[in-house]
Amino acid sequence: MAGEIELLWIPVSAALLALLTMHFLRRWLPGTAAAGRRETLDGIRGFLAIGVFLHHGMVWWQYLRTGKWVVPSSRLFVHLGQASVMLFFMTTGFLFFTKLIEGRTKPVGWGALFRSRARRILPMHLVVVAVVFELVALRSGDELRVPVVALVRAATTWVLFGFPHFGVSDLNGLTNTFTLNAGVLWSLQYEAWFYLALPLLALGFGLRPPWRFLLPGAASVLIVWRYAELPLIGFVPFLGGLAAAMAARSNGFRRVAATPWGSVAALAGLIAVGVWFPTSFQPGALALLAAVFALVAGGADFFGLLRLPASRALGEVSYSLYLVHGLLLFTTFNFVIGAERASHLSFVEHYSLVLAVVPVLVALSTLTYVWIEHPWLRRSAPATVDAQLVAEGVDPT
């Protein structure tokens, strides 16, 4: 396979295609995130989702030829997926730890917060799960191949983001069912537990949430500790978000981060992660990613890229991008091209096909945002205590 440097044409091409497509589509969005202190976070989320898409494109390249769903052999494509998810977690940590820090001077609307999170996560998640169920029925020829109880139990893991497993169960005897959506639901399980634990974490900031929120928070921590099969390393990036939230409160740090030197440092950090570490889950890699994220949260915009209207619009639909891309890859390789034919494509042909999917993915995600996500987000807007949270809502990936 070509060297890592030579593979850069793929993410660069994907980013340009995504921006160009969104440039023409953003006018149809109900309203992109307003310019302000956190527009760099809005601007980076879409690129993170595209990174996960390209990561899974490489996983599919290997899966079609070996039958094994494993991390990419290319370090660049390992980090495109893993580092992107870690930065998503840091974004979540940043936004909600900031809310707890600010809770010392203004009230936290706990009820509004949890309602907004449910409206943010569940509608699109349930639609994607329903599509997965339909694809399973199609692949099974509408034939029940396992006992009903087993099918219901397996389906429940999909609805609950994989809980209690680290990943979802196979449905109706269909081996590797997770490949239908590239197995992305595991990250939502981390996000869900973090949200549930927020009232408990608030105690560390001197806040006193009502007992009706504290008790479920404590119970969720115990359930995760006792039953969930989640590697604890996945919770570390949320602390990176906390560090960034504290750093971003410094006017001096924000002034430095917003300079071109801040973008240079952030880019250097990303390069260092790719050069020095084989995975993004190592402590050193996470520390570097946390530093990069803090710079972005402070205003580093990669020389203006993250402040482009198309970049921020892409971030607006990033949750749909994240959830839908696996379905689109599965459909492309199994129904449009055919698995047998796809397995004989050259590497350049394979990724030319993946890149051709990018405009379709952006367009489809824009539609699902407009038709599914936004109507539910709009229902949260009247909750004045949480209106800003809805406007700045993080996509859980």
C-alpha positions in Angstrom: 0.0 0.0 0.0 1.2 3.5 -0.6 3.0 5.4 2.1 1.1 7.3 4.7 1.9 10.7 3.2 0.6 9.5 -0.2 -2.7 8.6 1.4 -3.4 12.2 2.4 -5.1 12.8 -0.9 -8.1 10.8 0.4 -9.0 12.9 3.5 -8.1 16.2 1.7 -10.4 15.2 -1.2 -13.2 14.1 1.2 -13.0 17.4 3.1 -13.2 19.4 -0.1 -16.1 17.4 -1.4 -18.0 17.7 1.8 -17.4 21.5 2.0 -18.4 22.0 -1.6 -21.6 20.0 -1.2 -22.5 21.8 2.0 -21.8 25.2 0.4 -24.7 24.5 -1.9 -26.9 22.8 0.7 -26.5 25.0 3.8 -29.2 27.5 2.6 -31.7 24.7 3.2 -30.7 24.3 6.9 -33.2 25.9 9.4 -30.3 27.8 10.8 -26.6 27.1 11.4 -24.8 27.8 14.7 -24.4 31.5 15.2 -20.9 33.0 15.1 -19.4 33.4 18.6 -16.9 32.1 21.1 -17.4 28.4 20.2 -17.8 28.5 16.4 -14.5 26.6 16.1 -16.1 23.7 17.8 -19.1 23.9 15.5 -16.6 24.0 12.6 -14.6 20.9 13.6 -17.4 18.5 14.2 -18.3 17.8 10.6 -14.7 17.1 9.7 -14.5 14.6 12.7 -17.6 12.8 11.3 -16.0 12.7 7.9 -12.8 11.3 9.5 -14.8 8.4 11.0 -16.5 7.8 7.6 -13.1 7.4 5.9 -11.8 5.2 8.8 -14.7 2.8 8.2 -14.1 3.1 4.4 -10.6 1.5 5.1 -12.1 -1.1 7.5 -14.5 -2.1 4.6 -11.5 -2.4 2.2 -10.0 -5.0 4.6 -13.4 -6.6 5.5 -14.3 -7.3 1.9 -11.1 -9.1 1.3 -10.5 -10.9 4.6 -13.9 -11.2 6.3 -12.3 -9.6 9.4 -13.6 -6.3 10.8 -10.4 -4.9 12.3 -8.7 -1.5 12.7 -7.1 -0.3 9.5 -3.6 -1.3 8.7 -2.8 2.4 7.9 -1.9 4.5 10.9 -3.4 7.6 9.2 -6.8 5.9 8.9 -6.6 4.5 12.5 -6.4 8.0 13.8 -9.0 9.4 11.4 -11.5 7.2 13.3 -10.2 6.9 16.8 -8.9 10.5 17.3 -12.1 11.8 15.8 -14.2 10.0 18.4 -11.9 11.0 21.2 -12.3 14.7 20.1 -16.1 14.2 20.0 -16.0 13.0 23.6 -13.8 16.0 24.5 -16.4 18.3 22.9 -19.1 16.8 25.1 -16.9 17.1 28.2 -16.1 20.7 27.3 -19.7 21.9 26.8 -21.1 20.2 29.9 -18.3 20.8 32.3 -18.5 24.4 31.2 -22.2 24.3 32.1 -21.2 23.0 35.6 -18.5 25.6 36.1 -21.0 28.3 35.1 -23.6 26.7 37.4 -21.9 28.4 40.3 -23.3 31.7 39.2 -26.4 30.8 37.2 -28.8 27.9 37.8 -28.6 24.6 35.9 -31.9 23.5 34.5 -31.5 19.8 35.1 -34.9 18.8 33.8 -34.4 20.9 30.6 -30.9 19.6 30.2 -32.0 15.9 30.2 -35.0 16.6 28.0 -32.7 18.4 25.5 -30.3 15.5 25.5 -33.0 13.0 24.9 -34.4 15.1 22.0 -30.9 15.4 20.6 -29.9 11.8 20.7 -33.0 9.6 20.5 -35.0 10.5 17.4 -32.2 10.0 14.9 -30.8 7.1 16.8 -34.2 5.3 16.7 -34.7 6.0 13.0 -31.3 4.5 12.2 -32.0 1.4 14.4 -35.3 1.0 12.6 -33.5 1.0 9.3 -31.0 -1.6 10.6 -34.0 -3.8 11.7 -35.5 -3.5 8.2 -32.1 -4.4 6.6 -31.9 -7.4 8.8 -35.4 -8.5 7.8 -34.4 -8.0 4.1 -31.2 -10.0 4.5 -33.1 -12.8 6.4 -35.8 -13.1 3.8 -38.3 -12.1 6.5 -37.7 -15.4 8.1 -37.4 -15.8 11.9 -34.2 -17.7 12.5 -33.9 -17.4 16.3 -36.3 -17.7 19.2 -38.4 -14.5 19.7 -37.0 -14.0 23.2 -33.4 -14.0 21.8 -34.4 -11.7 19.0 -36.0 -9.2 21.5 -33.0 -9.4 23.8 -30.6 -8.7 20.9 -32.8 -5.9 19.6 -32.8 -4.3 23.0 -29.0 -3.9 22.9 -29.4 -1.9 19.7 -32.0 0.4 21.3 -29.7 0.9 24.4 -26.6 1.7 22.3 -25.1 -1.7 23.0 -25.7 -2.0 26.8 -24.6 -4.0 28.6 -22.1 -5.1 26.0 -19.3 -3.1 24.3 -21.1 -3.3 21.0 -24.5 -4.6 19.8 -25.7 -8.2 19.5 -26.2 -10.0 16.2 -29.9 -9.9 15.1 -31.9 -12.9 13.9 -28.8 -15.0 13.4 -27.2 -12.5 11.0 -23.5 -12.7 11.7 -21.7 -9.4 12.2 -24.9 -7.4 12.2 -22.9 -4.4 13.5 -21.4 -4.0 10.0 -24.8 -2.6 8.8 -24.0 0.7 10.6 -20.2 0.2 11.1 -20.8 -0.5 14.8 -20.9 3.2 15.8 -23.4 2.9 18.7 -20.7 2.1 21.2 -19.7 5.7 21.4 -23.3 6.8 22.2 -23.2 4.5 25.2 -20.3 6.5 26.7 -22.1 9.7 26.0 -25.3 8.4 27.6 -23.5 7.4 30.8 -21.7 10.7 30.9 -25.0 12.6 30.8 -26.5 10.4 33.5 -23.4 11.0 35.7 -23.5 14.8 35.3 -25.6 15.4 38.5 -23.0 13.4 40.5 -20.1 15.2 38.8 -21.8 18.5 39.7 -21.1 17.8 43.4 -17.4 18.3 42.6 -18.2 21.8 41.4 -20.0 22.8 44.6 -23.5 22.4 43.0 -26.4 20.7 44.7 -28.6 19.0 42.1 -32.1 17.8 43.2 -32.2 14.2 44.6 -34.4 13.1 41.8 -31.4 13.6 39.5 -28.6 12.7 41.9 -30.0 9.2 42.6 -30.2 8.1 38.9 -26.8 9.5 38.4 -25.3 7.5 41.2 -27.2 4.4 40.0 -25.8 4.8 36.5 -22.3 5.0 37.8 -22.8 1.8 39.8 -24.4 0.0 36.8 -21.5 1.0 34.5 -19.0 -0.2 37.1 -20.8 -3.5 37.7 -22.4 -4.5 34.4 -21.2 -2.5 31.4 -18.3 -3.9 29.4 -17.0 -0.5 28.5 -13.2 0.0 28.6 -12.5 2.7 31.1 -10.0 4.5 28.8 -13.1 5.7 26.9 -14.1 8.0 29.8 -10.7 9.7 29.9 -11.3 12.1 26.9 -14.2 13.7 28.9 -11.6 14.9 31.3 -9.7 16.4 28.4 -12.9 18.4 27.8 -12.8 19.6 31.4 -9.2 20.7 31.1 -10.1 22.6 27.9 -13.1 24.2 29.6 -10.8 25.5 32.3 -8.2 26.7 29.9 -10.7 28.4 27.6 -11.9 30.6 30.6 -8.5 32.4 30.4 -8.6 35.5 28.1 -4.9 35.2 27.6 -5.1 31.6 26.5 -7.9 32.4 24.0 -5.9 35.3 22.6 -2.9 33.0 21.9 -5.1 30.1 20.6 -6.8 32.4 18.1 -3.6 33.5 16.5 -2.0 31.6 13.5 0.5 30.2 16.0 -2.4 28.5 17.8 -3.4 26.8 14.6 0.2 25.8 13.9 0.5 24.3 17.4 -2.8 22.4 16.9 -1.8 21.0 13.6 1.6 20.0 15.0 -0.2 18.2 17.8 -2.3 16.2 15.3 0.8 15.3 13.3 2.6 14.2 16.4 -0.2 11.9 17.4 -0.1 10.2 14.0 3.7 9.9 14.0 4.4 8.8 17.6 1.4 6.6 18.5 -0.1 3.6 16.7 -3.6 4.2 18.3 -5.4 7.2 19.8 -6.2 5.3 23.0 -2.7 5.6 24.5 -2.2 8.1 27.4 0.3 10.1 25.4 -1.9 10.3 22.4 -4.9 11.4 24.5 -2.8 14.1 26.2 -1.7 15.5 22.9 -5.3 15.4 21.6 -6.5 17.2 24.7 -4.0 19.9 24.0 -5.1 20.2 20.4 -8.7 20.3 21.5 -8.0 23.0 24.1 -6.5 25.1 21.4 -9.5 24.6 19.1 -11.9 25.4 22.0 -9.9 28.5 22.7 -10.2 29.7 19.1 -7.6 27.9 16.9 -9.4 27.7 13.6 -6.8 26.0 11.4 -6.2 29.2 9.5 -9.8 30.1 9.1 -11.0 26.7 7.9 -13.2 26.0 10.9 -14.9 29.4 10.7 -16.1 28.9 7.1 -19.9 28.9 7.0 -19.8 25.6 5.1 -17.6 24.1 7.9 -20.0 25.2 10.6 -23.0 24.0 8.6 -21.3 20.6 8.2 -20.9 20.6 11.9 -24.6 21.2 12.3 -25.4 17.9 10.6 -22.5 16.0 12.1 -24.7 13.7 14.2 -26.5 12.5 11.2 -23.2 12.1 9.3 -21.9 10.0 12.1 -25.0 7.7 12.4 -25.9 7.4 8.7 -22.4 6.8 7.1 -22.2 3.2 8.1 -25.6 2.4 6.6 -24.5 4.2 3.4 -21.2 2.2 3.2 -23.0 -1.1 3.8 -25.6 -0.3 1.1 -23.0 0.8 -1.4 -20.8 -2.2 -1.1 -23.6 -4.8 -0.8 -26.5 -3.5 -2.9 -25.1 -0.9 -5.3 -21.8 -2.5 -6.2 -22.2 -6.0 -4.8 -19.8 -7.5 -2.2 -18.2 -9.8 -4.7 -17.4 -7.1 -7.2 -16.4 -4.7 -4.5 -13.8 -7.2 -3.2 -12.0 -7.1 -6.5 -11.7 -3.3 -6.8 -8.2 -1.8 -6.7 -7.4 0.4 -3.7 -7.7 3.6 -5.9 -11.0 2.3 -7.3 -12.3 1.5 -3.8 -11.5 4.9 -2.4 -12.8 6.7 -5.5 -16.1 5.0 -4.8 -15.9 6.0 -1.1 -15.2 9.6 -2.1 -18.1 9.5 -4.6 -20.3 8.6 -1.6 -19.3 11.8 0.3 -21.7 14.2 -1.5 -24.5 11.7 -1.1 -23.7 11.3 2.6 -23.7 15.1 3.2 -27.0 15.5 1.2 -28.7 12.7 3.1 -27.5 13.9 6.5 -28.8 17.4 5.6 -32.2 15.9 4.9 -32.3 13.8 8.1 -31.2 16.9 10.1 -34.0 19.0 8.6 -36.7 16.3 8.8 -35.8 14.4 11.9 -33.3 16.2 14.1 -34.3 19.8 13.9 -38.0 19.4 14.7 -37.1 17.7 18.0 -34.3 20.2 18.8 -36.8 23.1 18.2 -39.0 21.6 21.0 -36.2 22.3 23.5 -35.8 25.9 22.5 -38.6 27.3 24.8 -36.8 26.1 27.9 -35.0 29.4 28.5 -32.6 28.0 31.0 -31.4 25.5 28.4 -31.9 27.5 25.2 -28.1 28.2 24.9 -27.4 24.5 25.5 -29.6 23.5 22.6 -28.0 26.1 20.3 -24.5 24.8 21.2 -25.6 21.1 21.4 -22.8 18.7 20.8 -23.3 15.8 18.4 -22.6 12.5 20.4 -19.8 10.6 18.2 
